C-alpha cells in the first residue's frame, strides 16, 4: 500500500541488488520493489520499508561498494546480505532488536558466513 497514512512494509520475500556501477534515476527513489537495483546501500535504505512483516529481504551485491553502511530501520523479519565474493570498502553497522541479519561473503552460502545477532 502506497499511502501516506500507512507505513510501507514488505508483503513477501523480496530480492534487491546493489550495483555500484549503476547510475540511479529519479524513478529509482519512488518505490521499493522486488528486483530493484540500487547503486548503493544508502540509496536502497532511503526507500526501503522498515517493517518486514516476518518476511525476508535478500540483498545481493553485484559489485564492490565503497561506503559506510548503517542498517537500523528494520523490524520483524530477516535481512540476508549476499556479498557474492564482492567487497564492502567501509564499515557495516547493524542495529536491530527484532530482525535477524546474516551476511554471506562467498557465493556458496555455506562458506564465510557471519551472523548477527
Order of alpha helices (4+ residues) and beta strands (2+ residues): beta-beta-alpha-beta-beta-beta-beta-beta-beta-beta-beta
